[in-house]
Amino acid sequence: MTAETATAPVPAGAFNAAGYLLRAAEHPDTAANTALTGPGGDLTYADLAGLASDVAAGLESWGVRAEERVVLFMADGPSMAAAILGAMRLGAVPVPVSTMLTGAELAALLGDARARILLVSDRFAVPAEAALALALAPGVRHVVAEGPGALRAPDGVRVGTFDDLAAAGRARDGAVRDPYPTSGDSSGLWLYTSGTTGTPKGAMHRHANIRHVVETYGRQVLGITPEDRCYSVAKLFFAYGIGNSLFFPLAAGATAVLDPDPPTPASVAGRLAEYRPTLFFAVPTFYAALLNADVPADAFASVRLAVSAGEPLPAGLCRRFTEWPPSAARASRRSSAPARCWSWTSCPRPRPASCAASPSASWPPRCSAADPREAKCYKLLTFCPAHVEHGGAARPAGTAEGQLMSSPEGTGTPPHVEFRVDPSGYRHWRLDVDGPVATLTMAVDERGGLVPGYELKLNSYDLGVDVELYDAVQRLRFEHPGVRAVVLTGGREKVFCAGANIRMLAASPHEWKVNFCRFTNETRNGIEDATANSGQTYLAALNGTASGGGYELALACEHIMLVDDRSSAVSLPEVPLLGVLPGTGGLTRLTDKRRVRRDRADYFATKAEGLAGRKAVAWRLVDEAVPRPAWDAAVAGRAAELAARSSRPEGARGVELTPLGKERTESSVSYRHVSAKLDRDAGSVEITIAGPDSSPGGIEDVHRQGAGFWTLAMTRELDDLILDLRTNEPALGTWLFRTSGDARHVLAHDRLLLDNAGDWLANEILHYLKRTLKRLDVTSRSLVALIEPGGCFAGSLLEVVLAADRSYQLDGVFEDTDPDADPAAITVTAMNLGPLPMGNGLTRLATRFLGDDAALAAVRDAEGKPLEAADAERLGLVTFTPDDIDWDEEIRIAAEERAGFSPDALTGLEANCRFPGPETMETRIFGRLTAWQNWIFTRPNASGPDGALCRYGTGERADFDRKRV
């Protein structure tokens, strides 16, 4: 900006954060107030505004223009503060970076930011590392050194001092009279990530974001006033530090204490005594260091508020800090109340009424409460006697483990989960179809979790994300028969998926975790089934790192491509980081599907950072690693190649999966063909499946009826009911199945599908029925089939009887109610002899008669014959055959007996009895792997208060019980 343009009218809507932060300099009553203090000296607001203006003009004189990045490799102090504000004032973008960087690391950031100017302090090893960086960063043309010491720079690089820069600005008096008219959406600041998960990434902060956080967190939550002094252990190159040490105090007209030295308990205690701050900001590890150091008892006498962030603050540590120093020292505080300790973290439920002040602020602000301290959607916790720490999140005292999942109203009841979704309502996935190739893009809404208390960062997921994925997989099979290949990729830069959300898992009750993992497993299996049986081949295009469940999702795909950019990797970090197993089939697919050697699988599953590039290919973890410049073309080419192999029909018209009609009350769930009565007192559900009203015509009727075709409609309804009851009714442990209708119509529908198995839609319906029955097989409920007159347990519906843990068939009829009815009967057909296998690869009949070929042959001989009770029992197809006198009593005793047993023991019993015979990848996932995972989930080493799940993200190591069990 030149002197001439500086006086131009400011555009409507312009906003520059530097001018906003230095408003105190514009008023006579506040301009002389101290803005900055510390070892670097004091500056009033007027002094700081003048120095920032000089720096802005000096930068402009050195060729810096709006939107250019200005990298600051500086220690905290007045010069760095003025440099940040001056660059922003000019419309340039300050980029404070860590003074702990090596020369090579600094050079990489200079190149990434495309910076032409670097400001350097003369403290520590900064000048030496800066000199090395300059040799490796040829784009830098100007260097400003804060002190008088000489700085080696390559030829052609202009070197000057900070005083030179400010003097050049003063010489151009008025050149940058007003802040540059940036908009609120303009980039105001870059801060680089630490690089712990890969190459450091520049996070861009808008000018408006600075105002948002000041007005919500700084002003409304912290309540900073002009009388406050703010002192932060975190430095200005941290987001936590620049807010605490610059933005919050300046916006309030308060004083910031800037400390250039590395923090130690002794040095911080000295600064506290010398500058007497009223607000103190640190991280849990530093609070712990203070408590363990020889710090004077009155060190915090001036502090009215201590804030912790960066990781959850353990309640024990918070209590120790708020109980220290002694009461005598506390009495000397300017406030009569004891200092409060706030932890900046996520809370899974509203504050209890007993909390005096649980502040609130979402970021950016979304809270509509008149007083944010009274709002319930808060991200800042006041630890008080009513709160206790568990798993990195606070919960009200007296709340048992496993009760953290709560409804938004804070009732303590998990929210009701609906599985009926459609693409128009997706929050986490985008489905795009381009001819024979569809793309499923995972772009998780961070704020779209099913329950409060966690954010779905880095494309991590919860049950809601997988519900949408399941729906998309189903729709691709039925609504898009022309799709031959499906590309699964990430919608976030340099990250595919970070796996299941850890905060969600840590806060979830055990049954929620297990049900979540089971549904996720079933969805992964459905992807593999689509590849194997529908001609829709899934391609995982990992555009960034895939960790944990994210990599397990990729493992479900037929082909895996990983971008080779020196930072993206695949990993299964659950064992080293969380003390649990990869919960959605990862270990099994490594060895059974991708044929990774067991010793390599062992190493890979204990290496948290995973493997990348050529090594990941060599170890068969991925199929190919592609450089980023060639990525798009390579993915498109591979998808086209996979599509060309498919047998999917060309020009076929899809079938819309119209919304399911469903009515749900406290005691019932009803669809057109399936209904359920919920008996909460008995802990049971009575499920009735109604057969079709008539027999179908030809295959054209199936296409014409679409989603209304009985087999498809009934299967969708049964599928939704199973998911609903498993998720929302965990205490209803016994499911009693009945049918109603004419068995002949059921068999006619079955014959039509089997006779036309080569038709794409008939094929999809059969495989969907197969998958739904498999879902029933792995459901942890006692399944009982009741075969009565008027029922239609025949063919496809007989599979429900064969899936049951017990079955009862009435011998005869109910003499008192319908003596003229046809006796209860079942019918074995071709549908029971091959098309609907279990997860073990066998039919339910072959599983039932495992090793008894004669019994299985006898059942085959009875194919197509209605079998009444005596014949069904003789053939071993039912468990018991009471007559009408004993029927009600036997069913009642069986249900009550089941309700009296341990649910855990029943789950183990049923799972073991349902899957005899050969082991497959599927049974290993749902049997061996899931059983171990479920056991590990309940162990203190994972889920206890000192376990890995609960300690994750706190900076503390898990305290393991070292005994092997």
N, C-alpha and C positions, 0 to 999 in steps of 0.2 A: 504494500500500500504506500503510495507516495503522499507527499504533503498535500497535493491537489485533491487526490481522491479521498483523503482522510476526512475532508469536510463535506463529502457527498452525503445526501440524505440516506438514513439507515433504512433498508428495506423492511416492509411490514413482516412481522414474524421472526425477525432476526434475533438470535440469542447467542451470546458469548459468555461461557462460564467464568472467564477471568474477570470480566466486569461485574458479574453477579457476586463473585466471592469477595471482591474488594469494595463493596458498597460502603463499608464503614469509613473508607478514606474520603468519601464525598461529603461527609457531614462534619461541620465544625466541632460538634460535641463528641465525636468518636475518632476523628482523624488522628488525634494525638495519643490514643490508647495504644498499648503495646500489642502488636500482632504476633511477633515472634520473639522468643527468648531462648537462651541456652548458651553453651560454651562459645558459639560463633558470634555472640553479641545480640543486642536487642534492636528491633526495628518497630517503629510505630506503623500504623496503617498507612499514614501519608508517606512514610519512608518506603514501605514495601510497594505501594502503588507506583511511586516514582521510579524505583529501581526496576520494577517489572516493565514499565513503559520504556525505560532506557534499554533494557535487554531486547524488547521487541524491535525497537528502532535499530539497535546494533545488529541484530540478526538479519533484518532487512537489508542493512548496508553491506552485509557480507553475502548477500545473494539468496537468502532464504525466502521462500514464497509460501503463500497459503497452501495448506494441505501437505506440505513437505514434512517429513519426520525429522525430529531433532533428538538425537540419542544423548541421554544424560547418565554418565558413568561417574556418579558423584555421591559424596557422603551427605547425610542430612544436615541442613544448615540454611542460613538466609540466602546464599547464592543459589542453591538448588531450588528452593521455593520460588525465588524470583525468576529462575530460568523456566520452571514449569509454567508459571503464570504469564511470563513474557511471551513464550512460544504460543500459548493459547491465545493471548491477546492479539498476536500477529495473524492468527488463523492457521498457524502451523500446528503440528501434532507432537507434543513432548512424549518421549519414550524413556522413562526412567528404567534403568536396568540394574541388576544386582551387582554390588561392588565385589562380590565373591566370584564373579566369572573369571575364567582363564582368558588369555588373549585369544585363543582359537574360538572359544565359545562366544566372546564378544564380537569377533569378526563375523561369525555366522549370523548373529542378530543384526549387525550393521548391514550385511548383505540382504537379509530378509526384509528389513525395513527400508532398504534403498536410501539410506541416510547419506547426506553429503556433508553433515556437520556433526561433530562429537564434542561434548563438554565433559571435562575430566577434572576430578579432585586431585589434590596432591597428597592424599593420605594413604596409608597402608601400602599395598603393592599395586595400587591402581595405575600410577603412571607407567610402570614397567609392563603391565598387562595391556594397557592401552597402546603402547608402542608396538607390541607384538601384533595386536589386532590391526593396527594401521598398515602393517606390512602385508597382512592377509586380506585387507578390505580396500581394494583400489578405488572404490567409488567415493570414499571420503575425501573431500577437498579442503575442509577447514577443521581446525582443532582449537578449542578454547580451554586453557588450563586455569584452574581456579587459583592456584598459588604461583609463586615466583619461580619455582623449580623448573629446570630445563626439561623438555619433553622431546625425545627423539621422534622424528617424523620423516617419512619418505620424501624424496624430492617432489616438488609440485604441490605439497600440502601446506597450506597457510596455517601458521601457529600464532596464537595470541593469548593474552591473559583475560581473565574475566573482567578485570578493571579496564582493559583495552576495549572490550566489547561494550561495556556500559558507557565508557567515554565516547565511543563512536556514536552511540545512541543519543547521548546528551548533545553532541555536536549537531545533531539533526533535530533540534528541538521542534516538537510539533509534528514530526514525520508520522508518528503513530499516536496521534492525539486520542483517538477513540478506539475501542476494541473493534477488530475486524468483524463485519456483519455475517458471521457464521449463522447457520440455522440450528435449531435444536437437534436435528438429525445429523449434523456434521460431526465427523470424528474429532473428538476433543483430546483424546489421550489413548495411548497404547500401553498396555502392561503385558509383559511376556509371562507365560506359565513357567513353572519350575523345570519342566522337562522330565519329571519322574516317570511318566508313562510314554515317553518318546521325545521327539524333537520339540523344544519350546515353541509355543504358538502365541502369536500376538493377539491379545484380546482387545478389541476396539470398544472404547467407551464414548458414547455420544455426549455432546455438551448438555443436552437435556437430562441425561441419566444422572449427571452430577447434581443437578438441581433436585431431581426426584429423591435421591438418597438423602440429600441434606434435609429436605422438607419433611420426609417421613421418619427416617431413622435418627438423623442427627437432631432435628428440632423436636419432633413429637415423642420420640421414644427416649432418647438420652436426655432431652430437656436441657440442652446446653444454653447457657446465658452468657452475657458479656463479662460476668464476674468469674467465669470458669477458666481454668488452665488445664489443657489436655496434654498428656504425656503418653506416648505409645512406644512399646518395646519394638513392635514391627516397624520397619523402615519405610521411607517414602516410595521405594520401588515395589512394595507390596500393595495390593488393593486395600487390604485391611489397614495398612499403615498410612497411605496417602489420605484416606478418609479421616482417620482419627487425628492425624498430625497436621492436616492442611485444610481440607474441605469443610469439615464440621466446625472447627473453631473459627475459621475466617468468616464463614457465612453467618455465624452467630455474633460476630464482633468480639469473640473471646481471644485468649492467648494460647498459642501453640508452643510447647517446649520441644525444640529440635535438638536431638542428641546425635553427634556424628560418630560416637564410639560404638563398637560392638557391645551389646548388652551382656552384663554379668550381674549376678545378685548384688555384689558389692558396688559396682558402678551405678546400678539403678537405684540402690538405696541412697547413694550420695546425691544423685539428681533429685530424688524425692525430697531429701532434706534441704537442698539448696533452692529448688524452684517451687516446692510445695504445690504440686498440681492437685486439682479437685477431681479430675477424671483420669483413670489409669487403664491402659489397654495392654493386654498380653495374651499369651496362649497357655493352655493347660500345663504344658511341660515347663514353662517358665514360672508359673505359679508354684508348681511342685518344687522347682529349684529354689525359689525364695523361701519356702517353708523349711527346706532342708539346709539353708545357709544361716550364717550368723548375722542376721539382719536386725538392726535396732528395733526394739518393741514399738517405738513411736514413728516408725518409718512411714506408715500410712495414716498418720494423724490428720493430714489435710484432705485425704481422699474421701469423697462422698459416694463415688460409684466406681466399682472395678468391673471391667468387661472382659470376657473371654471369648475367643473365636478360633476359627481354623479347624477345630475338631471338637467333639462333644466334651464338656467339662464333667468329669466324674463327680457325683454328688458328695462322696467322701472328701475329695479334695476341696470342693466348694465349702463344705462345712468347716473343715480345718482352717480355711482362709478367713471365713467370716467370724470364726471364734478367736482369731488372732489379729491384732495384738491384744494384750490383756485389757480388761474393762477400764482400768485407770487411763490407759492411753485413748480408748474409745471416747471417753468422756470429754477429751480435749477437742474433738472434731467440731467443726462449725455447725453440724447438724446434731441434734440430740439422738437421732436414730442411728443404729449401727449401719456400717457401710453395706451396700447391697452388692451382690455378685451376679451378674447376668451372663448367661452363656448364649452366644449367637449360634443357634443350631435349630434343627427341626423338631417340632413336637407333634405327636400323632393324634392328639385330642385337645379339646378346649381346656382352658385352665379351670381348676376347681374354684368354687365360689369362695373358699377359704383363703385363696391367694389375695394378698392385699393389692398387688399391682403386677399383673402379667401383661407386659406391653405387647403391642402388635404393630407389625408393618410388613406387608408383602412388598416385594421389590421387583419391578416398579410398583408404585402404590396401586392397590386394587381394593383396599379396605374401605367400606362405606360407613363405618361407625363414626359417630360424631366425635367421640373421644377414642383414639386408637388404643389407649390403655385398657379400654373395656371391651375391645373386639376379641373375637375368638379365633380368628384365622392368623395367629401370630407365628413369627419365626424367631422371636427372642424370648428366652425363658428367664423369669426371676426364680431362682432357687429359693425355696422357703420351706418351713417344716412340713407343708402339705405335699411336697414333691420328694420323690426318691428317684435314684438313677437306676436305669436298667437298659442294657443294650444300646447305649449311646443315645437314648431318648428318655425324657422324663415321663413318669406316670404318677397319678395320684397315689398317696400312701394307702395301703390296704388293697390295692389292685393286684390280683394274682398274676403270675406269669401266664402269658397266653391270652390276656384280655386287652392287649393294646390296640387291636384292630377295632375301630369304633365307627359308628355311623357319624355323619357330619353333625348330627345333633348332640353327639357326645353321650349316647345312651349306653354305650358299651356293647351294643349288638352289632355284629358285622353287617354291612349293607347287603341288601338283597341284590343278587347278581343276575342279570338277564343275559341270555346267550343269543337272543334274537336281535341281530344287527344287520345293517346293509351298507353298501359302500357310501351312500350319501351321508351317513352318520359316522364314518370312520374318523378317528382323531389321530391315529398312529400310523396308518398305512395309506399308500396311494396305489391304486390299481390302474394300469394303463395297458391297453391292448392295441397292438399294431400288427395286423394280419396274423401270421402264425406264431408270433412272439408276444408274450405278455410280460410286463415288468411289475413286480411288487416291490415298492420302495418303502423301507422302514424309516419313518421320520416321526419319532415318538414325541408326543406333546409332554413336555416336562411336568406340566401342571395337571396332566390328565390321569393321575392315579385313581384307582377305585376307591381308596379311602384316604383320609388326611394323614399327614405325618411323614411323607417322603416325596421327593421330586425324582422323576424318571430321567435323570441326566445321562448323557453319553449314550443315548438310545438304549438305556436299560429298560427292562420290561416288567410288568406285573400281569396278573390274570387278564385284565382288560385288553392288553396289547395282544395276547394270544387268542382271545375270543375273536377279535377282528381278523387275525391271520387265519384261523380256522374257517371263518365265514368266507374269506377270499378264496381259499383253496377249494371249498365246496362249490362256489359260484363258477370258478374257472372250469370245473369238470362238467357242470350241467348247463351253464349259460353260454359257454364259449367253446363249443366243440371244435372250432377251427384252430384253437390255440394248441400248438404242438410243443412249445418250449416256454418255460417260465423263468425269467431272470429275477433272482432275489438279491436285492442290493440295499445299501444304506443311503439315507437322505441327509446325512450329516457329513461335514468335511472331515476326512481322515479318520472316521470311525464308522465301523459297520454296526456293531452292537456290543455293549459292555456286559450283556448277560442279565440274569434276573437281578432286580434291584435289591441291594443288600439291606438297606434300611427297612424295606418291606418285609424281607425274610426275618430279620432280627425281631421285628415287632409283631410278627404273625403268630397266632396260636398254632399248635402242632398240626391239627387237622387241616388248617388252611394251607400250610406249607405243602403237606402231602397231596392234597387235592389239586393244588396248583401244579405241582410237578407231574402228577398223573395226567392231567389234561394236556399239559405241554407235551408230554411223551406221546399221547394219542395223536396230537396234531402233527408231530414230526413223522409218526408212522403213516399218517394220511398222505403226507408229501411223498414218502417213498412208495406208497400204494399207487398214487397217481402216476408216478414214473413207470412202475412195473406193469400196471394193468389198464391205464387210460391213455397211454401214449403221450402224456404231458411230462416231458423231462425237465427236472428242476436244475437250474444252474445257479450256484452261489457266486456272486460277483462281489468279493470282499474289497470294497473301495477304501477300507481302513482296518484298524485293528478289530479283531473279533475275539472276545474273551468269554470264557465260561459258557453260559447258555447261548451266547451269540455264536460261538464256534460250533456248539452242538446243533444249532439250527442249520448251519452250513453243512455239517456232517450228514444231515438228512437229505441233502441234495446229491444228485448223481455226479456232478462235476463241480470242483471248487477252484476258483481263480482268486489269487491274492495279489493286490497291487504291490509292486516291488519299489518302495520309495524310501527304504532305509529306516522306516519307523513303524510301518504297519506289520503286525504279527498276529499269529493265532496262538491261543493259550487256553489252558484249563487250570486256573489258579485257585480252585476251591480248596484243595488240600493245604497248600502252604499259607493261604491268606485267611480262610474261613473255617478250617477244621472240619469240613464236610466233603462229600463227593460231588463230582459233576452230576446233577440230579436228573438230567433229561437224556440219558443214553450215551453220553460222550465216551465214557471208557469202553463200553461194549462196542460201539461203532468203530472206535479206533482199531480194536483187535479183530472183531468179527467181520466188519464191512471193508475197512480200508487196509486190513492185514498189516497193521503196524506191529513190529516185533514187540513182545511183551517187555523186554528190558528198555527199549526205547519209549514205550508207552509209560512205563514207570518213571523214567527220567522226565519226560515231557509233562506229566501230570503233577510233578513236584517243582517245576520251574515256573515261577509266577509270571515272568515276563514272556514266556513262550518262545516260539521260534518264528523266523521270518525268511523270506527270500528263497534262495536255492536250497538251503538246508531243510526248510519246511517241505519243499518238493521232494528232496532226496529221501526224507523220512516218511513219505506218503501222507503227510498231514494235509497237503493240498495237491492239486493236479498240475497247476502251473502258476508261476509268478511272473507278472507282466509289468514292465516299467510304466510309470504313470503317463508319459507322453503317448504311449501306444495303447493305453487302457481302453478307451471307448471303442476303438476299431476292433481290438481283440475280443472284447465281450460281445460285440455285435456279430462278429464272424463266428465265434463259438456257438452263440445262440442259434444262428442260421444253420449251422452244421447239425446241431442236435435236432432242430425242427425238421430237417430233411429226412431224418431217420424214422420219424413217427408214422404210425398207421392211422392217425386220426382222420376222419372223413373230411373231404373238401366240400364246401358249400352247404354243410349241414346247418340246420336252424336250431339254436339252443332253446332250452326250456327255462323260463324265468322261475326262480325260487321265490314265489310270492310270499308276503308276510304270513306267518303262522297265526291262525286264530286261536287265542289262548285266554282263558279266564282263570284267575287265581284268587282264592280267598284264604282265610286263615286255616280252613279245614279241607280244601279241595283244590285240584288243578284239573282243568278240563280243556280238551281239544275236540276235534270232530270225531276222531276214531280212538282216541286214548283218553282215559280219565283216571284220576287218583283220588282216594279219600285218605286224609291224614289223621291218624289217631295218635295224638301226642301222649295221652295217658298210657297207651299200650306200647308206644314207641314203634309203631308199625305203619305201613302204607298199603292199602289195597288198590292194586292197579288192574284195570280192565282194558283189554284191547278188543275193539269191535271189528269184526270181519267186514268184508265188502258187502254191499247190498245186492250186487248182481255179478254175473260173470262178464268179462270183457269181450270185445270183438277181436280184431286183429292188431298187429303191431302199430298200425296207423292210429288206433285208439289211444295207445300209450302216448304217442307224440301229440295227438290232439288234446288229450286231457292234461298233459304236462304235469305240473306239480300237484294236480288233483287226482292223478292216477293212484289207486288205493295203496299199492305197495310203497310208492314213493312218499305219499302223504303220511301214511302210518309210520313209516321209518323216521321221517323228519320229526313227527310228534313224539315218538318214543325216545329218540335221540335227545331232544330238548328236555323231556321229562327227566331222563337219567341225569343229565347235567344239572338241571335245576335242583333235584332232590339231593344229589351228592354234595352240591355246594352250599345250598341254603338250608338243608334239613339234616345236619350230621347226626342228630340224636334219634332219628327214625331209622332204627337199625335192621328192621325186618320188612322185606317187601313181599307181599302176597300177590301172585299173578293169576288172573282169570281171563277168559276170553268169552265173547258172545258172538253168535252168528252162524252162518251156514258154511260148514267146512268145504262144501263143493265149490263155492265161489272163491275161497282162498286157494284151493288147488288149481282152479282155472287160471287165476292170476299167475301162480307159480309156473304152470305149463307154458303160458304165453311168453314169459321172460326166458325160460330155459330153451324153448324152441327157437327163440330169436336172439340167442346170446351174442351173435355176431353184429347185431344192431348196436350202435354206440350208446343209445339211451338205455336200452335193456341191460347192457353191460354195466353202465354206471349205477343203475338202480340195484343190481345184484351186489355190486361191490360196496355200495353204501349200506345195504342191509347187513352184509358181512361185517363191516366196520362197527356198526351199531351194536351187533351181538357181541363183538369182541369187547366193546366198551362195557357191556353188561358183565362179561366174564371177569373183568378186572375191577369191578366195583366192590368196595368193601362193605357189603351189606349181605345179610342172610337172605337168600333167594328161595322162595317156596312157590311151587306151582300147584294150583288147585283145579283139577279137571272135573267138571260137573256137566250135567245134561244142559244142552243149549249152547255149549262152548264149541270152539273151532280150533283146537290144538292139532293142526294138521299141516304137513309140509313145512313152510317157512315158519309158521307160528309154533310148531312142535319144537323148534330150536330153543324156545324159551323154557320148555319143560326140560330139555336136555342140558340147558345151562344152569338150571336150578340146583341148589344144594340138596333139596328134598322135593319129592312130588307125591301128591295124594290124588288118586283117582277114585271117584265114587263107584262103588260096586252096585250097579242098578240105577234106580231113580229115587227121587224124593217122593215117597209114597203119599205123604200127607199133603203135599202142595201140587204135584203134577205127576200123578201115577201113569199118565198116558204118554209121557215124553219119551223120546228115544234115549237109551242109556248113554252115559258119558263114554266117549270114544276118542282115540287118537289115531292118526294115520301117518305112517312113514312113507316118504316119496323120494324121488331122485334129488329133491332139494336138500335132503338130509344126508346124502351119500357122496357129497363132494364140493358143491359150489360155495359152501359157507364154512370154511375151515376156521379153527381156533388159532390162537397165536402160536401154538406148538406145531402147526402145519397139518394136524389131523382134524377130521370131522369130529363133532361132539359124540357121535355114535362110536367111532373108532377109539376115541379117548375113553368113553364109558366102558368099552369092552376090550381095553388094552391087553394084548396077549391072549385073548380068548377068541380065536378065529371062528370057532364053531358057533359061539353065541352071536357074533356079528353076522355070520352067514345066515343064521336062523332069522334074524331081523330083516336081512335083505330079501329073504324068501317071502316075508310078509308085506313087502312093498305094495302100497296102493290099497291095502285092506283096512277098513275101520276096525280098530282093536278095542274091545271093551275091557273092563278091569281085569278079569281073569287072564285073558291072553296077554295083555300088556304086562302084568306082573310076571307071568311065566317067561316072557321074553326078556325080562329085566329092564323094561323101559320106564317103570315107575317104582316108587319106594314102598308105598302102602296103598291098600285098597279097602278102606272102611265102608261099611254099608251106611244107610241113611240114619240108623239108630245111633251109631257111634261117630258119625261125621263131624258134627259141630264140636263135640267134646274133644276129639282127637286134634282137630285144628286148633282149638283154644289152648290145649295143653302144650302143643308144639310151639305156638307163638309165645306163650308165657314162659316156657322153659328157655327159649332163645333169649328172651328179654332178661332173664335172670343170670345169664352167663356173662363173663368178662368180655366186653366188646373187643379188646385187644386180642384175647385168646381166640375169639371167633374169627377175627380177621386173618390171623395166622393159620388157623385150621382150614378155613375155606380156601385161602390162596394155595395152600399146599395140596389140598384134595382136588382142586379144579384143573391142575396142570400136570398130570402124570405124563410119562412118555418122553419123547425126544425133546432136547433143549434146542431152542432156536435163538436168534438174536433178540426176537421180540420177547420170548419168555425170560431170557436173561435180563432184559431191561426191566420188565415188570415184576420179575421174581427175585432173582439174586441181587441185582443192583439196587432196585427200589427197597427191598427188605433191609439191606445194609444201610442205605441212606436214611430210611425211616428210623432205624435204631440209632444211628449217629445223631440225627436231629434231636433225639430226646436225651442224649448224654450231656453231662455238664461240660465236657471238653468243647462242645459246640455251642449249646444253648444256655449253659449256666451263666450266672452273672459275671464270671471271670473267663468264660469261654470265648472261642475265637470269633463267633458270630457277633457276640455282644461287645467285644473289645475292638472289632474292626473299625478303623477310622478314628480311634481315640488316641493313638500314639502309644498305647500300652500293649505289651505282648500278652497273649493269652496265658493263663496259669493252668497248665494241663495236669491232670492226674495221670502220672506216668505208667500206671499199671496197665499191662495189656490184658484184654478181656477176651 
